[in-house]
Amino acid sequence: MLLMLIKIVYLFCFFKSCQSHKLGFPTLKGFGQQQQALPPPKDGLPKTDTVIVGAGVIGLATAFQLVLAHTETAGAKSTLPGGTIVVVERAAHICPAASGQATGGLGDFGFSTGVADLGILSYDLLQKVAFPGGPAEFGFSESTVYRITPGNFTGTPKPADDWGPTPPVEQPLSALPDWVQPKKHWSVQRMSGPPHASHLDPARFCLFLFNECKKLGVQFVFNAKAISAEAAPGSTYFSSVQLEQQDHSLLNISCRSLVLAAGPWSPRVFSTLFPNATVHLPMNSTTSAGNHFRIRTPRWKPEDDRKGSVQVFLQNDAPDGQGLDITSFSGGELYVGGWGAIPEELPERAESIQAQPSEIESMKALTKQYLRIPEDDELEIFAVGRCYRPFANLRHPIITKVDWDLLGMEKGFRNVPRSSNQIQVGLDCNHSKGGLYLNTGHFGDGVALSMGSGKITSELLLGLVPSIDVSGLGLS
């Protein structure tokens, strides 16, 4: 009896000790909210060198590329050399916002001049990671993009004629997929296709990156927000980052480098961590949101997936130039987006973002006009949502290391109480220069630019020469 009582007490104490750090393992549908305890500090724990704030596609891709860069520079294959990477996410699971709800279109074209090289690099990296398992793991496929233009159209077409890798090519109405209900007065232009365009399911791709990161030793802390960053006086790198967990307990993670990859929340995280900074993140995502939903593909057959994804831009025909595009996903689903949203202030938490019912109803009514379905049928929509795209006023992604002198760290030194939940490691991780790095502001191209952005950020973290010139992707 006494032995049984001892066992019960031991199990209860073990369970309580597992509540301090949460490590999530999302399921595919909605990413789930299962949690598993982060192992407590112990002798031999790999040194924590880099903390990444944000577990969206940019944060995940950064962690993934950083591990690969570590491995390549250290010549190792099985373990994470030199230091541990920790990804911190305020939500209970990965990708609580735009990353897992995006259109999924990929291409080596359509970017502004200063971002074009990043787009090409990222597309190449995405192609490499997609073979051979991409089609099965995250719905990777070739893609063809069409633009609809009505016969009486007199404005500037969208997408523009110079958007694709080559000038638009006129196509017959029969070139459109079976699910489109064509109109006689339409003209159809093929804007792009293989090998320049591809498609994937963003939610499944993010889950793929998450699982790969875990295999490679990256650790994740969910339900936690970064509230302060500390550095030793006179240093130009961090000593620790303090997190506040869901139960308001504190968790200190020692580190040298900090990466902000929190999408539209990046400015808020920055101002919280660096209240004395003399620079700010020039971002405002209030008007950058968009509503979206999915429907079952009319007339879909399993063999249709072999044709790849098709995206059809319809805003030239839509009333008042209303943005609207429809993209086919493997498995017989259509993603309806490009719509926009009624401006609302970005909420504190991603989980608070909801679709706007009035906008969804308007989208449904217009979408139905373009689909080959009986007039009396109602659209059965699912995966309804609204996403804030991280919009930088500079009109380009921000991928840079921030000058230490701009952070105001010398003014903000303070003795932060050590919590009982502490990952305390040495600071002899010589593979990282340390400091603050930004990887944010990708607007609607987060998935498309994810792998290239992650690679460039990892090279900056390691003090390597970036694969492309990113001098134009800074804070000015």
N, C-alpha and C positions, 0 to 999 in steps of 0.2 A: 504493500500500500504506500509506504514511504517512498519507495523507488518510483512508483507511478506519479506521485505528487511532484517529485523532483523533476521528472520528465516534462510534466505539464508546465511547471514554472519556467523551465529552460526554453520550451517552445514559445511560450508567451513573450519572454524577454527577447528571444531571437526575432520574433515577428515585429515587435515594437522597434527594434534596432534597424529594421529594414525600411522604416518609414522616412528616414532622414534624407536619402537621396533616391530619386525615382528614375529608373531607366525604362523607356517605353518600347514596346514591340508592336507597332500598328498592324492591324489586319488590313487587307486590301480595301474592303468596303468601309469608307469613312475613316480609314486608318486606325479605327478602334481606340481604346483607351486603356489597354492592359498595361500594367506597370510591373517592373521587377527592380529590386534594390540594386543600386550601384555598389560594388564591393567596397568595403571600408578600407582606409589607408592601411598599408602593411609594408614591411620591409620588402624591397625588390619591386615595388610598384613603379612602372615606367614614369619618368619625370613628366609632369604636366607642363608643356611648353606653350601651347596655343589654345586659346579659348575663342570659339566662334559663336557669336550671338545671332541666333536665327537658324531654324531647321527647315526653311523653305528650300526650293531647288538651288538657289545660289549658295546658301550655307552648306547644303549637302554636297554640291559639286566642289566647293572649296575644300571641304574635308577630304573628299575622295581624291582630288588632284594633289592635295598636300601629302597624303600618304604615299601616293605614287612617286611624287618628287623626292620625298624622304628616302624611299626604297631605292630609287635610281641613283641618288647622290651617294648613298651609303653602300650600295652594292649588295643590299640584303634582299631576301625574298620572302621570308616567313614571318618576321616580326616587325613591329613599328620601331625604327631606330631612333635613339636620341631622346624622344619625349612623347608624351601622350597628347592627343588632340581631344578636347572636350567641346561638344556642341551644346549650347544652352538654348532652350525653347520655353517661352512662357506658357504656351498651350500644353495640353496633355498629350499631344502627338505631333508628328511631323506635318508640315505643310497645312496649317489651319486656314490659310488665306488663299491667295491667287494661284500659287504654284500648282496645286493639285486640281485646279478648276479651269485651267487655261485651254486654249484651242488645240495646242499641240503641233502647230505648223512649224516646220524647219526649212531652212534654205540658206544658200550662200549668197543671197542677194537681198535687195530691199532696204539696206541700212544706209544711214547718212555717211558722208565721206569719211568723217573721223572715226566711224564705228565699223566701216566695211571690213578692215583687216581682222578685227575681233570676230565679226560674223563668219568670215571664211575659216578662221582657225577653229571656232567653236563647231561649225558644221562638220569639219574634217574629224574632230575628236568624237563627235556624236556618231558619225558613221563607223568609226573604229570600234566604239564600245557596243554598237548595235549588232555586230556580227560575231558569232553566228546566232546568239540567243535572243536578240532584240525582238524579233517578231513574236515569239512565244512569251517572253518575259514582260514586255511593255508595249506590245502592239505596234512595233515599228514596221513601217511600210513605205513604199514609194508614194509620191503624191503628185496630183495634177491640179493646177489652179486655173479657174476660168473667171472671166469678168463678163457680166451682162450689161449691154448698152442698148437702150431703146432707140428706135429709128428717129424719133424727134428730139433726141438729146442734143443740147447746145452748150452745156457746161464743160468743166474740166473733169474728165473721167477719173474715177477712183476704183482701184489703184491707178496711178498715173502711168502713162506709156513707158516711162523710163524706170518703172519699179522693178520689173523682172530682169533676168539675166540677159535676155534678148528682147527685141521689140515684140509687141503682141502679134499673134498669128490668128487671122480670121478662121473660124470653124463653123461648120453647119450646126443647126439646132440639134441634130441627132448625136452630136458629140457629147452633149450633156448627159449626166447620169440618169438612170430610169426614174429616180425619185423626184426629179424636177419636172414641174408642169410648164412647158415652154409656151411663150406667146409669139404669135406670128411676126410682130413688129420688132422682135429682139434681134440684135446681132451679138454674136458670141466671140470672145477673144480668148485664146489660150495664152495665159500670162507666164506660166512656167510648168515644168514637169521634170521627170527624172533626166539626168542625175542631180539636177540642181535643187529639187524639192523632195522633202520626205515628211513623214508624220509619225507621231507617237502618242500614246495615252499618257498625259502628264502625271496623273495620280500613280499609275503603275511604274512609270519611270522614276518618280521620287522614291517609291517603295524599293525599287531595285537599287538605287544609290544608297539608301538607308541600310539595306541588308549588306551591300558590299562594304560599306564603311564599318559596320559591326564586325564583319569577318576580318577586316584589316586592323582592328584594335581601337577604333574610334569609340569614345564613350559619349553617352547622351544623358543630359539632365533635363527633365521635363517639369512643367509646373513651377518654373522658377524664373525670376527676372533679375537682371544685373542692376545693382543699385549703387555700386561704387567701384572705382579702380584705384589701386594703391601702387606707389613706387617709392623706392628708397631715395632719400635726398641726394641730389647730384647725379642720379642715374638717368638714362634715357630709354628705359624699358620698364615694364610693369613688374611688380612683385606678386600681386594677387588681384583677383576680382571677387567681390562679395556679391552673393546671390541671396534674394529673399524668396523662400519657398512658399508653397500654398498655405501652409499652416503658420506662416510668418516667422518660422525659424530661419536662422542665417546659415549660410554655407560659404566658406572661403575656399577658393581654388587658386593655388599659387600658379603663376604663369609669367612668361616674358612678353608674349605677343597677344594682342586682342584684335579680332576681326569683327567689324559690324556688318552683318548681312541680314538685317531685319526688315528689308523691303520698305514699305511706306512708314513703318515705325522707326526707322533708323534715326531720323532727327530727334525723336523723343528720347531714345536710348542715349544718343550722343549728349544731349543737354543734361540728362540725369547723371551720367558718368563724369562729365567735364563741365560743371557749372561755371567755371572761371575761364573757359576757353575764349580765345579772341577770334575764333572762326566758327561758323555754323554750317550746317548742311543745307544747301539751297534747294530744298525740296518742298513740294506742296501737292498732296494727292487728293485734296478735297473734291476736285472736279474730274478726277481720273478714273472713277469707278465705272463698271459696266455690269449690267444684268445678263444672265444667260440661262439656258436650260438645255436638256437633251430630250429627244423623242426617239421612238422606234422608227427605223428606216422603212418607208413604204416600199413594197415589192422586193424586199431584201431576200437574197438567197445566200447560203454559206459560200458558194463559189464566187460570189461578188467580191469577197475579201481579197481574192487573188489579183484583182485589178488595182489594188491599192486604194489610198484615200483620195477623195475629191473635195476640193473647196470651191465654193461658188460665191463670188462677191455680187451683191444685189443692190447696193446703195444707189447706183445710177438710175435704177428703175423705181426705187422706193419713193413714196411721197416726201417731198421737201428734203430729199437727199438724206433721209434717215439711214444711219449706218445699219447694215444687216449683212451677215455672211453665214453660210451654212457649210459645215464640214462633216464628212462621213468618218466614223470611227469603225474599226474592225468589230465584228460581232453584231452588226445591224443597228447601229446607233447614229443619230445625227446630233451634232452640237450646233446650237443656234446662238450666235453672239454678235459682237461688233456694234451693239445697240447703244451703249452709254447708260447713264443713270441720272436721276434727280440729285443734284449736289447735296451731300451731307458731310458733316465733319467726320474725320476718321475716328472711330471709337477707340477706346483704350485697349480692348482685347479683340482679337480676330474672331473669336467665337460669337461676338455680338453682332457681326455683320449678317444681315438678312437681305434676301431679294426684295425688291419693291413691287408689291402686288399689282399696282396700276400699270407699271411698265411691263410686267410679265404678260398681263392681259393684252396690251397693245402689241407686244411682240408676237403673241400667239395668233392674233387676228391677221397680222401682216404675213407671218410665216405660212399660214395655211394657204394663202393665195399662190404661193410658189411651189407647193408640194402636190404631187399627183395622188390625191386622196379624195374620196367621195365628199361632196359638199356638205352632207349631213353629219359626217364624222367629226367628233371632237378630237383635238390633239391630246394624247395622253403624255404629259410631260413628266420628267423626273430630273433629279440632279439639278434642281433650281437653285440659283445662287447669285451673288453679287461680289465682285472683286475690286479692290482698290489696287490699281497699278502704280508702282512707285515712280512718280514723275519727278525728275530733277529739272529745275528751272534752267539749267545749263543745256538741256536737251541732248544729253548724252549720259551713258552710265558713268558712275564715279568709281573708279578702280585705282586706288592710290595709297601710298603711305603718307600719313599726316605728320607734318613737322612737329616734333616734340614740343618746341617752344610755344606753339599755338594752343596747346592743351590746357595751359594754366595749372599744371600739376604742382609747381613750386608753391603756389598760393594755397593749395588745398590739402597739404599734408596733415594727416591726423592719425591718431592712434585708433585703429579700428579694432573693436573687441574680437578676440578669437572665439569662434563658435566651437561647440563640441564636434560639429560636423566639418572637419577640416581635411582637405587634401593638401598636405604640406610637403613640398619637395624642394630640392636644391635649385640653385640658379646657374648651374654650370652647363646649361644646354647650349653648346657653342654653335649649333647648326642654325640658330635663328638670331637675327639682329635684334628683334624685340621692338615694341612700340605699337602704335595704332594703325590699322589698315582698314580701308573702306572698300566694300564690294556691294554696291547698291545702285538704285536709280535706273533700273533697266526698263521701266515703263512696261510695255506689253511684250517685250522680247526676253523675259527672264529665262524661259525654257530654252529658247533658241540660242541664247548667248551664255548659258549656264556653264558648259564645260570649258569654253575658252576663258571666261571670267575667272573660273576656279583655278585654271592653270596659271594665268597671269598673276593672280593673287598669291598662289603658292610660290611662284618664282620671286615675287617681291619679298615674301616672308623669309625665304632662304638666302636673300641677297644675291640672287642670280640675275643675269641679264634677261629681261622679258623676251618671250618669243616674238612679240610684235612691239611696235612703238606705241606706248600708252601715254605719252607725254601730254596728249590732248584730252585725257580722261580724268584729269585732276579736279581740284575745287575752283579753278579759274578758267 
